[in-house]
Amino acid sequence: MQTHLLRQWLRLAVAAVAVFFAACGDSDGDAATARVESCELERSSIVGGQIASGEETASLRVIVEVSGSGQLNYTATITSGDWLSLSARDFSAAGRQRQGTVDSGENLLFFYYKANASAQSRIATFTIAFDDGSAPYDFELTQLAPNATDNPYDTPKQWPELPAGKEEADYIYAAHYAKMNLKTVRNYSLCFDKKLRVAHWVAYPLHASYIGSLDRSEAWAPDPKIPQQYQPALWLGGYQNGNVYNRGHQIPSKDRTTVEEMNKQTFYASNMTPQRGQFNQNMWAALEAKVRSYVCPDTLYVVTGCYFANLDESTKDKAGNVCPVPTNYFKVLLRTRDGATGKRIADCKASELKAIGFWVANENGQQLGRQLCRSVAEIEKETGFTFFPDADTSVKAQNSPEQWGF
């Protein structure tokens, strides 16, 4: 009888233990349904991965969207950049990491940054890891140099020459300004690629007011609005095999000869690409001069760019950085037919506008001629960029070399 009771008690005890562990298992299962759906910087905090230089300590937010039930643990770690912190008052090592939990739904993680008092833009990196088994989220943040209005898409006015923006992790957009006739005016804007160390395009207005009698400044320098580590170190000298490649301007020095500061800005490393020497000095220079001949009172709008059909060829700068060599270059132009309407491009009818493009290989021995002419639409298709967004498609489909002196 006692043996029977003992066996019955043991069976009940084992059942109770099984129920206990099953219950624990169910609870863990509920918690495990939580997972991160997205983790990104709040759009209003930054533009194109960039934040302003600032005047005092400020904050930005990371939005974490969690689905399912339960909580997730996270660890946020600042991996570089002593100007960024997870604490509003502590920029020491103690403020470089934080652990906490996020719940189902929208969560906000705050980061804090100091004002940038240096002459160069700077970079910080940070990572956020969650315990749901997902890969850590890595972020790179660029803080602009002081007084920099860098992103041309932040301007209240839409510049006619500005291509449509593209959100790419490796792209940095910047704009340069200078004083002319007591006013601050735009010089040029660009789309710079951090990996390729070149600007995919440089966009600028061209008018008689920009062209004077100044000589080349030869003011080779890093672009203060782009982190220096991404730029080719062309302020140290030309490319290592300088007998093959020149430091080729995208916006030409000769297009900015009224104001010294504007000319100096054309010598920023961000405006340079490795062009074959004879090509740079002959046909490319002739094309630049031809473009200047189209200047009119209404303003000529120009986008110059480079293109990589492949990455088979490269050179190096004096610091040893690898610099891929573009296979092609292009220019796209837009102006009024009359040249002196006094109208903005956006106010013109399609019949009042004309456009043309030029597509050239980065090769020596070429001649300037109508064989280089393309429609803007053709170059858009080739490059993937949208040029002159305000212009009608019929304008961008034009390819009439005779209207441009060919």
VEXDREN-2710 file (C-alpha; in Angstrom, 1 decimal):
% VEXDREN-2710
k/r/px/py/pz
1/MET/0.0/0.0/0.0
2/GLN/2.8/2.4/0.9
3/THR/4.7/1.5/-2.3
4/HIS/1.6/2.2/-4.4
5/LEU/1.1/5.6/-2.7
6/LEU/4.7/6.5/-3.2
7/ARG/4.5/5.6/-6.9
8/GLN/1.3/7.7/-7.3
9/TRP/3.0/10.7/-5.5
10/LEU/6.0/10.4/-7.8
11/ARG/3.8/10.4/-10.9
12/LEU/2.0/13.5/-9.7
13/ALA/5.3/15.2/-8.8
14/VAL/6.8/14.5/-12.3
15/ALA/3.6/15.8/-13.9
16/ALA/3.7/18.9/-11.9
17/VAL/7.3/19.5/-12.9
18/ALA/6.5/18.9/-16.5
19/VAL/3.6/21.4/-16.3
20/PHE/6.0/23.9/-14.7
21/PHE/8.6/23.7/-17.4
22/ALA/6.0/23.7/-20.1
23/ALA/4.6/26.9/-18.7
24/CYS/8.1/28.4/-18.6
25/GLY/8.6/27.3/-22.2
26/ASP/5.4/29.0/-23.3
27/SER/6.4/32.2/-21.6
28/ASP/9.8/32.2/-23.3
29/GLY/8.1/31.5/-26.6
30/ASP/5.9/34.6/-26.2
31/ALA/8.9/36.8/-25.5
32/ALA/10.8/35.3/-28.5
33/THR/8.1/36.5/-30.9
34/ALA/9.4/40.1/-30.6
35/ARG/11.7/41.1/-33.4
36/VAL/13.1/44.3/-34.9
37/GLU/11.4/45.3/-38.2
38/SER/13.4/48.5/-38.8
39/CYS/16.1/50.6/-37.1
40/GLU/16.9/53.9/-38.8
41/LEU/17.8/57.5/-38.1
42/GLU/14.8/59.8/-38.0
43/ARG/14.5/61.6/-41.4
44/SER/14.0/65.0/-39.7
45/SER/17.2/64.6/-37.8
46/ILE/19.5/64.3/-40.8
47/VAL/19.7/64.8/-44.5
48/GLY/21.6/62.3/-46.6
49/GLY/23.5/61.0/-43.5
50/GLN/24.6/64.5/-42.6
51/ILE/23.9/66.8/-39.7
52/ALA/24.7/70.5/-39.4
53/SER/27.8/71.8/-37.5
54/GLY/25.5/73.2/-34.8
55/GLU/26.1/75.9/-32.2
56/GLU/25.7/73.8/-29.1
57/THR/25.0/70.2/-28.0
58/ALA/22.0/68.8/-29.8
59/SER/20.3/65.5/-30.2
60/LEU/19.2/63.1/-33.0
61/ARG/16.9/60.1/-32.8
62/VAL/17.0/56.5/-33.9
63/ILE/13.6/54.9/-34.5
64/VAL/13.3/51.2/-33.7
65/GLU/10.1/49.4/-34.9
66/VAL/9.5/46.1/-33.0
67/SER/6.8/43.6/-34.0
68/GLY/5.4/40.7/-31.9
69/SER/5.1/40.6/-28.2
70/GLY/7.5/41.0/-25.3
71/GLN/10.7/43.1/-25.0
72/LEU/14.1/43.0/-26.6
73/ASN/17.4/43.9/-25.1
74/TYR/19.7/46.1/-27.0
75/THR/23.3/47.4/-26.8
76/ALA/24.2/50.7/-28.5
77/THR/27.9/51.4/-28.9
78/ILE/29.6/54.4/-30.4
79/THR/32.6/53.0/-32.3
80/SER/34.2/56.2/-33.5
81/GLY/33.8/60.0/-33.0
82/ASP/34.3/61.5/-29.6
83/TRP/31.8/64.3/-30.5
84/LEU/28.9/61.8/-30.3
85/SER/27.5/60.4/-27.1
86/LEU/24.6/58.4/-25.7
87/SER/24.4/60.9/-22.8
88/ALA/23.5/64.6/-23.1
89/ARG/26.1/65.5/-20.5
90/ASP/28.8/62.9/-20.7
91/PHE/31.1/62.8/-23.8
92/SER/33.6/60.6/-22.0
93/ALA/34.1/56.9/-22.6
94/ALA/31.2/56.2/-20.2
95/GLY/28.8/57.8/-22.6
96/ARG/29.8/55.6/-25.5
97/GLN/27.7/52.6/-24.7
98/ARG/24.2/52.0/-23.4
99/GLN/22.2/48.9/-22.7
100/GLY/18.4/48.8/-22.4
101/THR/15.2/47.3/-23.7
102/VAL/12.7/48.1/-26.5
103/ASP/9.0/47.2/-26.5
104/SER/6.6/46.2/-29.2
105/GLY/5.8/49.2/-31.4
106/GLU/7.9/52.4/-32.0
107/ASN/10.8/53.1/-29.8
108/LEU/13.2/56.1/-29.7
109/LEU/16.9/56.0/-28.9
110/PHE/18.6/59.3/-28.4
111/PHE/22.1/60.3/-29.4
112/TYR/23.8/63.6/-28.6
113/TYR/26.4/65.5/-30.5
114/LYS/28.6/68.5/-29.9
115/ALA/29.0/71.6/-32.1
116/ASN/31.7/71.2/-34.8
117/ALA/34.2/74.0/-34.3
118/SER/36.8/72.6/-36.7
119/ALA/37.4/73.6/-40.3
120/GLN/36.5/70.1/-41.7
121/SER/33.4/67.9/-41.7
122/ARG/33.8/64.9/-39.4
123/ILE/32.5/61.4/-39.0
124/ALA/31.2/59.2/-36.2
125/THR/30.1/55.6/-36.4
126/PHE/27.9/53.6/-34.1
127/THR/26.2/50.2/-33.9
128/ILE/23.0/48.9/-32.3
129/ALA/22.6/45.2/-31.5
130/PHE/19.5/43.4/-30.4
131/ASP/19.0/40.0/-28.8
132/ASP/16.5/38.8/-31.4
133/GLY/19.2/37.1/-33.5
134/SER/19.3/39.8/-36.2
135/ALA/22.6/41.3/-37.4
136/PRO/23.7/44.5/-35.7
137/TYR/22.7/47.8/-37.3
138/ASP/25.7/49.9/-38.3
139/PHE/25.4/53.7/-38.8
140/GLU/27.8/56.3/-40.2
141/LEU/27.1/60.0/-39.5
142/THR/28.8/63.0/-41.1
143/GLN/28.8/66.3/-39.2
144/LEU/29.3/69.3/-41.5
145/ALA/31.9/72.0/-41.2
146/PRO/30.8/75.3/-39.6
147/ASN/28.9/77.7/-41.8
148/ALA/28.2/74.9/-44.3
149/THR/24.9/74.8/-46.1
150/ASP/25.9/71.5/-47.6
151/ASN/23.0/69.8/-49.1
152/PRO/21.7/71.6/-52.2
153/TYR/18.3/70.0/-51.8
154/ASP/17.8/71.9/-48.6
155/THR/17.6/75.3/-50.5
156/PRO/14.2/77.0/-50.6
157/LYS/14.7/77.6/-54.3
158/GLN/15.0/74.7/-56.8
159/TRP/18.1/75.4/-58.9
160/PRO/17.4/74.6/-62.6
161/GLU/20.7/72.8/-63.0
162/LEU/20.3/70.5/-60.0
163/PRO/19.6/66.9/-60.9
164/ALA/17.0/64.9/-59.0
165/GLY/18.5/63.5/-55.8
166/LYS/19.1/59.8/-55.3
167/GLU/19.3/58.2/-51.8
168/GLU/22.5/56.1/-51.9
169/ALA/24.6/55.2/-48.8
170/ASP/27.8/56.2/-50.5
171/TYR/26.7/59.5/-51.9
172/ILE/27.4/62.9/-50.3
173/TYR/25.7/66.0/-51.6
174/ALA/27.3/69.4/-51.1
175/ALA/27.0/72.9/-52.4
176/HIS/29.6/75.7/-52.5
177/TYR/28.9/79.4/-52.2
178/ALA/30.9/82.6/-52.5
179/LYS/30.4/86.4/-52.3
180/MET/29.9/88.1/-55.6
181/ASN/28.8/91.7/-55.9
182/LEU/28.1/91.8/-52.2
183/LYS/25.8/88.9/-52.4
184/THR/26.3/85.2/-51.4
185/VAL/25.6/83.2/-54.6
186/ARG/26.0/79.5/-55.4
187/ASN/29.1/78.4/-57.1
188/TYR/28.4/74.7/-57.8
189/SER/26.9/71.6/-56.2
190/LEU/28.0/68.0/-56.5
191/CYS/27.1/64.4/-55.8
192/PHE/30.3/62.8/-54.4
193/ASP/30.8/59.0/-54.1
194/LYS/32.8/58.0/-51.0
195/LYS/33.9/54.7/-52.5
196/LEU/34.9/55.8/-55.9
197/ARG/36.5/59.1/-54.7
198/VAL/34.9/61.2/-57.4
199/ALA/31.8/63.3/-58.0
200/HIS/29.3/61.5/-60.2
201/TRP/28.2/65.0/-61.3
202/VAL/28.9/68.7/-60.7
203/ALA/26.1/71.1/-61.5
204/TYR/26.5/74.8/-62.0
205/PRO/25.0/78.0/-63.6
206/LEU/27.1/79.7/-66.3
207/HIS/26.7/83.4/-67.0
208/ALA/28.9/86.2/-68.1
209/SER/29.1/87.4/-64.5
210/TYR/31.1/84.4/-63.6
211/ILE/33.7/84.9/-66.3
212/GLY/36.4/87.6/-65.9
213/SER/40.1/87.9/-66.2
214/LEU/41.5/86.1/-63.1
215/ASP/44.2/83.5/-63.7
216/ARG/44.1/79.9/-62.3
217/SER/44.5/80.0/-58.5
218/GLU/46.2/76.6/-58.4
219/ALA/44.7/76.4/-54.8
220/TRP/44.6/72.6/-54.6
221/ALA/42.9/71.7/-51.4
222/PRO/40.5/69.2/-49.8
223/ASP/36.8/70.0/-50.0
224/PRO/35.9/71.3/-46.4
225/LYS/32.4/70.0/-46.8
226/ILE/33.3/66.3/-47.5
227/PRO/35.2/64.1/-45.0
228/GLN/38.8/64.2/-46.0
229/GLN/39.3/60.4/-45.8
230/TYR/37.0/59.9/-48.8
231/GLN/38.7/62.4/-51.1
232/PRO/41.7/61.7/-53.3
233/ALA/44.7/63.5/-51.7
234/LEU/45.3/65.7/-54.8
235/TRP/46.4/68.6/-52.7
236/LEU/49.6/66.6/-52.2
237/GLY/50.2/66.6/-56.0
238/GLY/48.9/64.8/-59.0
239/TYR/48.2/61.1/-59.5
240/GLN/51.2/58.9/-59.0
241/ASN/51.4/58.1/-62.7
242/GLY/51.0/61.8/-63.6
243/ASN/52.4/61.2/-67.1
244/VAL/49.2/59.3/-67.9
245/TYR/46.5/61.0/-65.8
246/ASN/45.8/64.7/-65.1
247/ARG/43.8/66.1/-62.3
248/GLY/40.8/66.9/-64.5
249/HIS/38.3/69.5/-63.4
250/GLN/34.6/68.9/-63.7
251/ILE/33.6/72.5/-63.3
252/PRO/36.4/74.2/-65.2
253/SER/38.7/76.8/-63.6
254/LYS/38.0/79.0/-66.6
255/ASP/34.3/79.1/-65.8
256/ARG/35.0/80.9/-62.6
257/THR/37.4/83.8/-63.2
258/THR/35.6/86.8/-61.7
259/VAL/35.8/85.9/-57.9
260/GLU/39.0/84.4/-56.5
261/GLU/37.1/82.3/-53.9
262/MET/35.0/80.7/-56.6
263/ASN/38.1/79.8/-58.6
264/LYS/39.8/78.4/-55.6
265/GLN/36.8/76.2/-55.0
266/THR/37.2/74.6/-58.4
267/PHE/40.5/73.2/-57.2
268/TYR/38.9/71.2/-54.4
269/ALA/39.8/67.5/-54.7
270/SER/36.1/66.6/-54.9
271/ASN/36.0/68.4/-58.3
272/MET/38.8/66.2/-59.8
273/THR/38.9/63.0/-61.6
274/PRO/41.8/61.1/-63.3
275/GLN/41.6/62.1/-67.0
276/ARG/44.0/60.9/-69.6
277/GLY/46.5/63.8/-70.2
278/GLN/46.1/64.4/-73.9
279/PHE/42.4/64.1/-73.6
280/ASN/42.3/66.6/-70.7
281/GLN/44.5/69.2/-72.4
282/ASN/43.0/69.0/-75.9
283/MET/39.5/67.7/-76.7
284/TRP/38.1/68.2/-73.1
285/ALA/39.5/71.7/-73.0
286/ALA/38.0/72.4/-76.4
287/LEU/34.6/71.1/-75.3
288/GLU/34.8/73.4/-72.1
289/ALA/35.5/76.4/-74.3
290/LYS/32.6/75.5/-76.6
291/VAL/30.3/75.3/-73.7
292/ARG/31.4/78.8/-72.6
293/SER/30.5/80.1/-76.0
294/TYR/26.8/79.3/-75.3
295/VAL/26.6/81.8/-72.3
296/CYS/23.6/84.0/-72.5
297/PRO/21.8/86.7/-70.4
298/ASP/19.2/84.1/-69.4
299/THR/22.0/81.8/-67.9
300/LEU/23.2/78.5/-69.3
301/TYR/22.7/75.6/-66.9
302/VAL/25.4/72.8/-67.0
303/VAL/25.9/69.4/-65.4
304/THR/29.3/67.8/-66.0
305/GLY/29.9/64.2/-64.8
306/CYS/31.9/61.1/-65.1
307/TYR/30.7/57.5/-65.7
308/PHE/32.1/54.0/-64.9
309/ALA/31.1/51.3/-67.4
310/ASN/33.5/49.2/-65.4
311/LEU/36.2/49.5/-62.7
312/ASP/38.9/47.8/-64.7
313/GLU/41.3/50.7/-64.5
314/SER/42.6/52.6/-61.5
315/THR/45.5/54.9/-60.4
316/LYS/46.7/56.2/-57.0
317/ASP/47.1/59.5/-55.4
318/LYS/50.2/60.6/-53.6
319/ALA/48.9/59.1/-50.3
320/GLY/48.5/55.7/-51.9
321/ASN/44.7/55.8/-52.2
322/VAL/43.2/53.8/-55.1
323/CYS/41.4/56.1/-57.5
324/PRO/39.2/54.3/-60.1
325/VAL/39.4/55.8/-63.6
326/PRO/36.1/56.8/-65.3
327/THR/35.5/55.3/-68.7
328/ASN/33.4/58.2/-69.9
329/TYR/32.5/61.8/-69.3
330/PHE/29.4/63.8/-70.1
331/LYS/28.0/67.3/-70.2
332/VAL/24.3/68.2/-70.4
333/LEU/23.2/71.8/-71.1
334/LEU/19.9/73.7/-70.8
335/ARG/19.1/77.3/-71.8
336/THR/16.4/79.4/-73.5
337/ARG/16.4/79.4/-77.3
338/ASP/16.3/83.2/-77.4
339/GLY/18.8/83.6/-74.6
340/ALA/17.4/86.9/-73.3
341/THR/13.8/86.2/-72.4
342/GLY/14.2/87.3/-68.8
343/LYS/12.2/84.2/-67.7
344/ARG/13.0/81.5/-65.2
345/ILE/13.3/78.0/-66.7
346/ALA/10.3/76.9/-64.7
347/ASP/8.2/79.6/-66.4
348/CYS/9.2/78.8/-69.9
349/LYS/7.2/76.7/-72.4
350/ALA/8.9/73.7/-73.8
351/SER/9.1/75.5/-77.2
352/GLU/11.2/78.2/-75.6
353/LEU/14.0/75.8/-74.3
354/LYS/16.8/73.9/-75.9
355/ALA/19.0/71.2/-74.5
356/ILE/21.9/69.1/-75.6
357/GLY/24.3/66.5/-74.2
358/PHE/27.8/65.4/-74.9
359/TRP/29.1/61.9/-74.3
360/VAL/32.9/61.3/-74.5
361/ALA/35.3/58.5/-73.8
362/ASN/38.2/59.0/-71.4
363/GLU/40.7/58.4/-74.2
364/ASN/43.4/60.3/-76.1
365/GLY/43.2/61.2/-79.7
366/GLN/39.6/62.3/-80.0
367/GLN/38.2/65.3/-82.0
368/LEU/35.5/67.7/-80.9
369/GLY/32.5/67.2/-83.3
370/ARG/28.8/66.4/-83.6
371/GLN/29.6/62.7/-83.2
372/LEU/29.8/63.4/-79.4
373/CYS/26.3/64.9/-79.3
374/ARG/23.5/63.0/-77.5
375/SER/20.1/63.9/-76.1
376/VAL/19.8/64.6/-72.4
377/ALA/17.4/61.7/-72.2
378/GLU/20.0/59.3/-73.7
379/ILE/22.5/60.3/-71.0
380/GLU/19.9/60.0/-68.3
381/LYS/19.3/56.4/-69.5
382/GLU/23.0/55.7/-69.5
383/THR/23.8/57.1/-66.1
384/GLY/20.6/56.5/-64.1
385/PHE/20.4/60.2/-63.1
386/THR/17.5/62.6/-63.9
387/PHE/18.8/65.9/-65.2
388/PHE/16.8/69.2/-65.4
389/PRO/13.7/67.9/-63.6
390/ASP/11.7/71.0/-64.4
391/ALA/12.3/70.6/-68.2
392/ASP/9.7/68.8/-70.3
393/THR/10.6/65.4/-71.7
394/SER/10.3/66.8/-75.2
395/VAL/13.1/69.2/-74.4
396/LYS/15.3/66.5/-73.0
397/ALA/14.7/64.4/-76.1
398/GLN/16.3/67.0/-78.3
399/ASN/19.5/66.2/-80.2
400/SER/20.0/69.0/-82.7
401/PRO/23.8/69.6/-83.0
402/GLU/23.3/72.3/-85.7
403/GLN/21.5/74.4/-83.0
404/TRP/24.7/74.3/-81.0
405/GLY/27.2/75.1/-83.7
406/PHE/28.0/71.6/-84.9
END
